[in-house]
Amino acid sequence: MIRAPVTNDFESWRRTARRLVLAGVRPNDIVWSSETQSALFEAQVEPDIVLKNLSVPAEFVKMTSAVACYDAAEKWPLLYRILYRLAYENRNLLEIESDADVRAARLMEKAIRRDVHKFHAFVRFRRLECEGKEIYVAWHEPQHFTVERATPFFTRRFGTMKFSILTPKGCANWDRKDLTFSSPVEEGMAPAADEMEDFWLLYYRSIFNPFRLKVRAMKKELPVRHWPTLPEAVLIPELVRQAREKA
């Protein structure tokens, strides 16, 4: 068996996977490890075949870069299995939607798209002053490792303000010029309410339409697990109760 170390990012996996697949190492002969100090090949590799060149569909790279954000260790052997099959068995494998490996990867890819969408929708900034300077800070709890994938959206939308987005899966920091990433933090680092929060709650209450309320649909679009990070969530039980009374 070969132990293949990989850190939790796409580029790390791609470098390791490329060396393995070029050497013809079969998926069942690899143990993917997060121990970055391990040697790439702990056993002597004697492949039956050696691939001289490696060319995969662009769609595979696109899918893999998304799946790499998925919060589950099985993503790495799954992606390598697909890569090996693309290289040695069927270059058109991704077109077979019924294939078990392809389907599993597509479901992970879909989950990442959904997580990024929720990231964009549910981040709420709060204004702070640090050494006399204004900065906006948000706490968010993504389900997957989507911080680096999701935060460029905020630099485009709020490029003129300094902000930090804190999460238990990594943090993003924008100084109006450079976007940098840092280690995860705990919820205790989340900022308290600011003076704008009352205005936001007043606005949210004013746009809430009790006659269009569908609780099941609301919970699908606004999952309950995100409520603790949303200021307006404190109003939801009251607004739902009032809507039912009016109905």
Backbone hydrogen bonds in HBPLUS format (Angstrom, degrees):
<---DONOR---> <-ACCEPTOR-->    atom                        ^
c    i                          cat <-CA-CA->   ^        H-A-AA   ^      H-
h    n   atom  resd res      DA  || num        DHA   H-A  angle D-A-AA Bond
n    s   type  num  typ     dist DA aas  dist angle  dist       angle   num
A0002-ILE N   A0029-ASP O   2.86 MM  27  6.09 153.8  1.93 148.3 156.7     1
A0031-VAL N   A0002-ILE O   2.71 MM  29  5.96 161.3  1.75 160.9 160.6     2
A0004-ALA N   A0031-VAL O   2.87 MM  27  6.04 159.3  1.91 142.2 148.8     3
A0033-SER N   A0004-ALA O   2.84 MM  29  5.70 169.4  1.85 138.4 138.8     4
A0006-VAL N   A0033-SER O   2.74 MM  27  6.11 138.6  1.91 160.9 173.6     5
A0009-ASP N   A0007-THR O   2.76 MM   2  5.70 139.6  1.92 106.0  94.7     6
A0013-TRP N   A0009-ASP O   3.28 MM   4  6.59 164.1  2.31 151.4 155.5     7
A0014-ARG N   A0010-PHE O   2.84 MM   4  6.06 162.3  1.88 157.1 162.7     8
A0015-ARG N   A0011-GLU O   3.04 MM   4  6.20 162.8  2.07 150.1 153.2     9
A0016-THR N   A0012-SER O   3.28 MM   4  6.47 169.3  2.29 148.3 151.1    10
A0017-ALA N   A0013-TRP O   2.75 MM   4  5.83 169.2  1.76 160.0 163.9    11
A0018-ARG N   A0014-ARG O   2.93 MM   4  5.88 155.1  1.99 143.2 149.4    12
A0019-ARG N   A0015-ARG O   3.36 MM   4  6.59 161.8  2.39 144.2 147.7    13
A0020-LEU N   A0016-THR O   3.12 MM   4  6.38 158.0  2.17 150.3 156.8    14
A0021-VAL N   A0017-ALA O   2.87 MM   4  6.01 171.2  1.88 157.0 159.1    15
A0022-LEU N   A0018-ARG O   3.00 MM   4  6.01 156.4  2.05 146.7 153.1    16
A0023-ALA N   A0019-ARG O   3.24 MM   4  6.33 137.0  2.44 131.8 141.9    17
A0023-ALA N   A0020-LEU O   3.10 MM   3  5.18 128.2  2.38  95.3 109.1    18
A0025-VAL N   A0020-LEU O   3.09 MM   5  5.46 164.9  2.12 154.0 149.5    19
A0024-GLY N   A0021-VAL O   3.02 MM   3  4.88 154.0  2.09  97.5 105.5    20
A0051-LEU N   A0022-LEU O   2.93 MM  29  4.75 141.8  2.07 132.7 142.0    21
A0029-ASP N   A0026-ARG O   2.96 MM   3  5.46 159.2  2.01 117.8 124.7    22
A0030-ILE N   A0027-PRO O   3.27 MM   3  5.67 159.0  2.32 119.2 119.0    23
A0038-SER N   A0035-GLU O   3.11 MM   3  5.78 167.1  2.12 120.6 124.7    24
A0060-PHE N   A0057-PRO O   2.97 MM   3  5.43 138.2  2.15 107.9 118.7    25
A0062-LYS N   A0058-ALA O   3.06 MM   4  6.39 162.3  2.09 153.3 158.3    26
A0063-MET N   A0059-GLU O   2.93 MM   4  6.08 161.5  1.97 146.0 150.9    27
A0064-THR N   A0060-PHE O   2.81 MM   4  5.89 164.2  1.83 150.8 155.9    28
A0065-SER N   A0061-VAL O   3.01 MM   4  6.08 160.2  2.05 149.0 153.2    29
A0066-ALA N   A0063-MET O   3.14 MM   3  5.34 130.5  2.40  99.8 112.6    30
A0067-VAL N   A0063-MET O   2.92 MM   4  6.20 170.7  1.93 159.1 161.3    31
A0068-ALA N   A0064-THR O   2.90 MM   4  5.94 146.6  2.02 149.6 157.0    32
A0069-CYS N   A0066-ALA O   2.95 MM   3  5.67 161.6  1.99 120.2 126.1    33
A0070-TYR N   A0067-VAL O   2.90 MM   3  5.27 162.0  1.94 115.3 121.4    34
A0145-PHE N   A0069-CYS O   2.85 MM  76  4.75 150.4  1.94 164.3 156.2    35
A0072-ALA N   A0070-TYR O   3.07 MM   2  5.84 131.5  2.31 103.9  90.4    36
A0075-LYS N   A0072-ALA O   3.28 MM   3  6.04 168.8  2.29 119.5 122.2    37
A0076-TRP N   A0073-ALA O   3.39 MM   3  6.38 149.5  2.49 126.5 128.3    38
A0078-LEU N   A0074-GLU O   3.19 MM   4  6.19 156.1  2.25 145.2 152.4    39
A0079-LEU N   A0075-LYS O   2.92 MM   4  6.06 164.1  1.94 151.0 154.8    40
A0080-TYR N   A0076-TRP O   3.01 MM   4  6.21 159.9  2.05 152.5 158.3    41
A0081-ARG N   A0077-PRO O   2.92 MM   4  5.99 153.8  1.98 143.4 150.6    42
A0082-ILE N   A0078-LEU O   3.10 MM   4  6.43 155.7  2.16 149.0 154.8    43
A0083-LEU N   A0079-LEU O   2.89 MM   4  6.15 159.6  1.94 147.4 153.7    44
A0084-TYR N   A0080-TYR O   2.81 MM   4  6.00 166.3  1.83 157.2 159.7    45
A0085-ARG N   A0081-ARG O   3.07 MM   4  6.23 159.4  2.11 143.7 149.4    46
A0086-LEU N   A0082-ILE O   2.86 MM   4  6.08 150.9  1.95 149.3 157.7    47
A0087-ALA N   A0083-LEU O   2.96 MM   4  6.18 154.3  2.03 149.2 156.1    48
A0088-TYR N   A0084-TYR O   2.89 MM   4  6.01 157.6  1.94 152.7 158.3    49
A0089-GLU N   A0085-ARG O   2.81 MM   4  4.81 146.0  1.92 127.2 134.9    50
A0090-ASN N   A0085-ARG O   2.78 MM   5  6.03 161.6  1.81 153.6 160.0    51
A0093-LEU N   A0090-ASN O   3.13 MM   3  5.33 147.9  2.23 120.1 118.0    52
A0095-GLU N   A0092-ASN O   3.02 MM   3  5.67 156.9  2.07 119.7 126.8    53
A0096-ILE N   A0093-LEU O   2.92 MM   3  5.54 165.4  1.94 121.2 126.0    54
A0099-ASP N   A0096-ILE O   3.08 MM   3  5.62 162.0  2.11 116.3 122.0    55
A0103-ARG N   A0099-ASP O   2.85 MM   4  5.98 165.6  1.88 159.3 163.9    56
A0104-ALA N   A0100-ALA O   3.02 MM   4  6.14 160.2  2.06 144.5 149.8    57
A0105-ALA N   A0101-ASP O   3.02 MM   4  6.27 162.3  2.05 152.5 156.9    58
A0106-ARG N   A0102-VAL O   2.87 MM   4  6.09 156.8  1.93 151.3 158.3    59
A0107-LEU N   A0103-ARG O   2.96 MM   4  6.19 153.6  2.03 150.3 156.8    60
A0108-MET N   A0104-ALA O   3.13 MM   4  6.42 152.1  2.21 143.2 150.5    61
A0109-GLU N   A0105-ALA O   2.87 MM   4  6.13 158.9  1.91 150.0 156.2    62
A0110-LYS N   A0106-ARG O   2.89 MM   4  6.10 155.2  1.95 146.3 152.8    63
A0111-ALA N   A0107-LEU O   3.00 MM   4  6.22 151.7  2.08 141.4 149.0    64
A0112-ILE N   A0108-MET O   3.02 MM   4  6.35 147.3  2.13 147.8 156.3    65
A0113-ARG N   A0109-GLU O   3.08 MM   4  6.43 157.5  2.13 149.2 154.9    66
A0114-ARG N   A0110-LYS O   2.99 MM   4  6.25 158.4  2.04 149.7 155.6    67
A0115-ASP N   A0111-ALA O   2.90 MM   4  6.10 151.5  1.99 141.4 149.6    68
A0116-VAL N   A0112-ILE O   2.92 MM   4  6.14 158.5  1.97 153.1 157.9    69
A0117-HIS N   A0113-ARG O   2.98 MM   4  6.19 157.0  2.03 144.7 151.5    70
A0118-LYS N   A0114-ARG O   2.94 MM   4  6.23 158.5  1.98 149.9 155.1    71
A0119-PHE N   A0115-ASP O   2.88 MM   4  6.06 146.9  2.00 140.4 150.5    72
A0120-HIS N   A0116-VAL O   2.97 MM   4  6.28 161.0  2.00 154.0 156.8    73
A0121-ALA N   A0117-HIS O   3.03 MM   4  6.24 147.5  2.14 142.1 151.7    74
A0122-PHE N   A0118-LYS O   2.84 MM   4  5.78 151.9  1.92 152.8 157.5    75
A0126-ARG N   A0137-VAL O   2.79 MM  11  5.28 146.2  1.91 133.1 143.2    76
A0137-VAL N   A0126-ARG O   2.87 MM  11  5.28 163.6  1.89 146.8 147.9    77
A0128-LEU N   A0135-ILE O   2.75 MM   7  5.34 159.7  1.79 165.1 172.3    78
A0135-ILE N   A0128-LEU O   2.95 MM   7  5.34 163.4  1.98 150.2 151.1    79
A0130-CYS N   A0133-LYS O   2.77 MM   3  5.16 163.7  1.80 152.7 154.9    80
A0133-LYS N   A0130-CYS O   3.00 MM   3  5.16 159.5  2.04 107.0 113.4    81
A0136-TYR N   A0162-LYS O   2.93 MM  26  6.25 167.4  1.95 148.2 152.2    82
A0164-SER N   A0136-TYR O   2.89 MM  28  6.46 144.7  2.02 153.8 164.0    83
A0138-ALA N   A0164-SER O   2.96 MM  26  6.42 150.2  2.05 154.9 164.1    84
A0166-LEU N   A0138-ALA O   2.78 MM  28  6.04 171.2  1.79 166.4 163.2    85
A0140-HIS N   A0166-LEU O   2.99 MM  26  6.34 159.2  2.03 168.0 172.9    86
A0146-THR N   A0144-HIS O   2.94 MM   2  5.58 134.9  2.15 104.4  91.2    87
A0150-ALA N   A0146-THR O   2.85 MM   4  5.84 147.5  1.95 154.6 161.8    88
A0151-THR N   A0147-VAL O   3.07 MM   4  5.95 161.6  2.11 157.2 159.7    89
A0153-PHE N   A0150-ALA O   3.39 MM   3  6.18 150.1  2.49 121.1 126.7    90
A0154-PHE N   A0151-THR O   2.90 MM   3  5.36 131.5  2.14 113.7 125.3    91
A0156-ARG N   A0152-PRO O   3.21 MM   4  6.52 146.9  2.32 147.9 155.9    92
A0157-ARG N   A0153-PHE O   3.06 MM   4  6.29 150.6  2.15 141.8 150.5    93
A0158-PHE N   A0154-PHE O   2.70 MM   4  5.50 158.8  1.74 144.4 150.7    94
A0161-MET N   A0158-PHE O   3.19 MM   3  5.89 171.1  2.20 123.3 125.9    95
A0163-PHE N   A0174-TRP O   3.04 MM  11  5.32 150.7  2.13 139.7 149.0    96
A0174-TRP N   A0163-PHE O   2.83 MM  11  5.32 171.7  1.83 165.7 166.8    97
A0165-ILE N   A0172-ALA O   2.85 MM   7  5.16 157.8  1.90 146.4 153.6    98
A0172-ALA N   A0165-ILE O   2.98 MM   7  5.16 157.2  2.03 142.0 149.3    99
A0185-VAL N   A0167-THR O   3.21 MM  18  6.12 163.1  2.24 137.7 142.8   100
A0171-CYS N   A0182-SER O   3.05 MM  11  5.08 165.6  2.07 133.9 134.6   101
A0182-SER N   A0171-CYS O   2.96 MM  11  5.08 155.3  2.02 131.8 138.2   102
A0173-ASN N   A0180-THR O   2.82 MM   7  5.24 154.9  1.89 156.8 158.5   103
A0180-THR N   A0173-ASN O   2.91 MM   7  5.24 164.9  1.93 152.9 156.9   104
A0175-ASP N   A0178-ASP O   3.36 MM   3  5.86 157.0  2.42 147.3 152.5   105
A0189-MET N   A0186-GLU O   3.01 MM   3  5.92 169.3  2.02 126.4 129.9   106
A0190-ALA N   A0187-GLU O   2.85 MM   3  5.41 165.9  1.87 121.1 125.8   107
A0197-GLU N   A0194-ASP O   3.21 MM   3  5.70 163.9  2.24 114.2 119.1   108
A0200-TRP N   A0196-MET O   3.08 MM   4  6.40 154.3  2.15 151.7 159.3   109
A0201-LEU N   A0197-GLU O   2.92 MM   4  6.21 158.0  1.97 153.4 158.9   110
A0202-LEU N   A0198-ASP O   2.98 MM   4  6.16 152.4  2.06 142.8 150.5   111
A0203-TYR N   A0199-PHE O   2.94 MM   4  6.17 154.7  2.01 145.4 152.1   112
A0204-TYR N   A0200-TRP O   2.85 MM   4  6.10 162.8  1.88 151.4 156.1   113
A0205-ARG N   A0201-LEU O   2.96 MM   4  6.08 159.5  2.00 144.9 150.4   114
A0206-SER N   A0202-LEU O   3.05 MM   4  6.22 148.0  2.16 139.7 148.5   115
A0207-ILE N   A0203-TYR O   3.10 MM   4  6.40 141.6  2.25 150.0 159.2   116
A0212-ARG N   A0209-ASN O   3.17 MM   3  5.66 164.2  2.20 115.0 119.9   117
A0218-MET N   A0214-LYS O   2.82 MM   4  6.03 156.1  1.88 157.3 165.5   118
A0219-LYS N   A0215-VAL O   2.92 MM   4  6.14 158.7  1.97 152.2 156.7   119
A0220-LYS N   A0216-ARG O   3.10 MM   4  6.30 136.3  2.29 137.3 149.1   120
A0221-GLU N   A0217-ALA O   3.05 MM   4  6.34 158.0  2.10 150.4 154.8   121
A0222-LEU N   A0218-MET O   2.62 MM   4  5.60 144.6  1.74 147.0 159.1   122
A0226-HIS N   A0223-PRO O   2.94 MM   3  5.71 161.2  1.98 121.9 127.8   123
A0227-TRP N   A0224-VAL O   3.01 MM   3  5.24 153.4  2.08 109.0 117.3   124
A0229-THR N   A0226-HIS O   3.05 MM   3  5.72 150.8  2.14 120.7 128.7   125
A0230-LEU N   A0227-TRP O   3.04 MM   3  5.25 165.0  2.06 115.2 120.1   126
A0233-ALA N   A0230-LEU O   3.05 MM   3  5.41 152.8  2.12 111.1 119.5   127
A0235-LEU N   A0232-GLU O   3.00 MM   3  5.66 156.2  2.06 117.5 124.4   128
A0236-ILE N   A0233-ALA O   3.15 MM   3  5.24 142.7  2.29 101.8 111.9   129
A0239-LEU N   A0235-LEU O   2.91 MM   4  6.06 167.5  1.92 163.7 167.9   130
A0240-VAL N   A0236-ILE O   2.84 MM   4  5.95 160.5  1.88 161.5 166.1   131
A0241-ARG N   A0237-PRO O   3.00 MM   4  6.15 158.8  2.05 144.2 150.3   132
A0242-GLN N   A0238-GLU O   2.93 MM   4  6.18 162.9  1.96 152.7 157.3   133
A0243-ALA N   A0239-LEU O   2.94 MM   4  6.06 152.2  2.02 141.1 148.9   134
A0244-ARG N   A0240-VAL O   3.03 MM   4  6.29 156.8  2.09 149.4 154.7   135
A0245-GLU N   A0241-ARG O   3.05 MM   4  6.33 152.2  2.13 146.4 154.3   136
A0246-LYS N   A0242-GLN O   2.97 MM   4  6.23 157.8  2.02 150.6 155.8   137
A0247-ALA N   A0243-ALA O   2.89 MM   4  6.09 149.9  1.98 144.2 153.2   138
